[in-house]
Amino acid sequence: MNYKIFTLFFLFLLLGCKPGQQKNSDLEQLVAYMQGTYSSEKQSMDDKEYFNISLRMTPIWKKKGHYLYVEQAMFEKQDSPYRVRIYKISQRNNEFISEIYTLKNEKEWIGKWKTPEAFDNLAESDIELKPGCEVILTKQSDGTFIGQTGEKTCPSELRGASYATSKVTVTPNQILSWDQGFDKDGKQVWGAVKGGYIFDKLK
């Protein structure tokens, strides 16, 4: 038994990693992929059914874990985002969880992605979790991360919806996001119909 333990420890040293390091590496890789400035301009030019959307995801609260401040807006109206959120990214075994939070006074924080240190003054009591709306992702063999929300777990009242779903694919240079809202009978009432939005990373 002691020989087996010694051999395992030696292999970790030989490979230059410690137990659990791969998991942390995958989590940090996912967060690195997600953060940045994105645009769906190319898709909107190829298919007029899609709008040119701006997406920004900025790291905040680095001492507390992996948090991203998120703004999503029509490209020509980036000063007036229609979605303001904070994502908390964590890992559970081989799954990665992106929890969604709203901000109680979101208008006060619009544009603060330019100065992420400003969020040090944002208290955790000033954000609210959207239960059931978390996206569960898994890492694929090609290094991408793919996931979605639970089935009918994320409540929504937007445009007559009863619940919303999100399907997400994260790669080094793109985020594919398909958000849809459905009424109580399962009829889609908002969101893209043919497929998700393709956000190309600009920086």
N, C-alpha and C positions, 0 to 999 in steps of 0.2 A: 504493500500500500504506500509506504514512504517513498519507494522508488518511483511509483507512478506519479505521486505529487511532485517529486523533484523534477521528473521528466517534463511534466506539464508546465511547471514554473520556468524551466530552461527554455522551452519552446516560446513562451511569451517574451522572454528576454531576447531570444534570437530574432524574433519577428519585430522587436522594437515596439511592442504594445503591451498594455496591461489589461487584465480582465475588465470588461465593461467599456473599454475605450472605443471599440467599434461602434457601440450603440451611441455614445456621445458624438462620435464623428459623424454618423448618419444624421443625427438631430441637427448638428451645426451645419452640415451640408444643406439640409432642407431649408433652414432659416436663411442661409446665404443665397440659395437659389431664389427664395421668395422676395427678399428685400430688393428695392430698386424702383426705378421709374419705368412705366410701361405704357404702351399705346396700341390700340386696335386699328390704327389708321390703315395699314395694308389690307386687312380683311374688309374694312368698310369701302375701300376703293375697288376691291374685287367683287364684292357682293353688297348691293345697295340696301339689302334688308338689315344690315348691321351698321350701327353707329360708330363714329370715331370716339372711343372712350379713353380717358386718361386714368391710369391707376398708379398710385404711389404707395409704397410700403416701406416705412422707415423704422429702424430699430430704436426702441426706447427702454427705459428701466433695466438696463443691462445687468445691474447688480441683483435684480429680483428674479431673473430668468430670461426666457426668450419671448419678448413682446414686440409686436409691430404695430405702429400707428398707421392706419389705412385711410386714404381718401380716394374716392372714385367719382369722376365727373365727366360730363360732356367735354370734349377736348377744348371747345371754344368757350367753355364756362368753368374753367378750373378754379376760379375764385368762389364758385358756388357749388361745391360737391353735393351730389344727391345721396352719397353714402359715406358716413364717417364712423369708423370702427377701431377697436383695438383687438388684435389677435394674440392669444397666448398659445405658443407652440410648445408641446411637451411630448414625452415618449412613454409608452406603456408596452413593455415587452417589445414586440416587433411592429407595433402600430404607433403612428404619430398623430397626435390630436391637436387640431387647430380650434380652440375655443373662441367664440365670438362675444365681444362686449360692446355695448353702446356707451356713449358718454352723456351724462345728464345735462351738461351745458356745452354741447358739441360746437356751437357757433364760436365759443371763446377759443377753441383749439384749431379752427380751420387755418391752414397755412403754417402751422407751427412745425411742420415737417422740416422747414428751413432751419429751425433751431431746436433739435430734438431734446436738448438739455432742459428746455422749458417744461417738459413733462415730469421733471423731478418734483414739480409743485402740484402735480395731479395726484390726489389721494385715491387709493383703491376703492374707497367708499363712494367716489364720484363716477364709478363705472358700474354697469349692470350686465351680468351674464345673460345671454340669450339661451336658456336651457333647451337642449334637444337640437340646437342648430350647429353643433360642432361638426367639423369635417374630420373623418377618420381616414388617414392615408397609410399606404404601405409602399415600401421601396421595391421597385421592380428589378429584374435582372440586368436591364440596360441602364440602371442608375436613376431613372425617373421615379417620381412619387405620384401615385394615383389614389384617389379616394372620393368619398361622397358623404352626405348626411345620412342619417337613418331614414327609414321609410315612414313618412307622415309624422316625424317627430318634431319638426320645426314649425311652430305656429306662425301664421302670417295673416294679416287683415288687409294687405295692400290690394286695391282694385277688386275687392270681393273674394279674395283668396281665403282659404281655410288653413292651408299649410304650404310650405315652400321646400324645395329641394335644391341642392347644389352638388354638382359633379366637377371635380378638379383634377387637373394633371399639371405637375410642376416639373419643368426641365431647367437646365442651366440658363437658357435664353428665352424661354416662353412660359406663360401660364395660360392654360386653357380652362375657362370657367363657364359652366352652364348653369345659370340660376333660373328656376321656373317656379311659378306660383299656380296652385290648383285650388278649385273650390271643393266643397264638401262631397261633390259627386265625382271628383277626379278629373274635371274638365280644366284644361290649362287656361288661365286668365291673364297671365303676364309672363314675360321672358321670351327668349329666343325659341323658335320652333324647330328649326332644322338642325341645330347643333350649338355648341358653346361659342363664346367669344374667344378669339385668339389674341392674347396680349404679347407683343414683342417687347423684350427688354431693351430700353434705350440706353440706360446706364445704371 
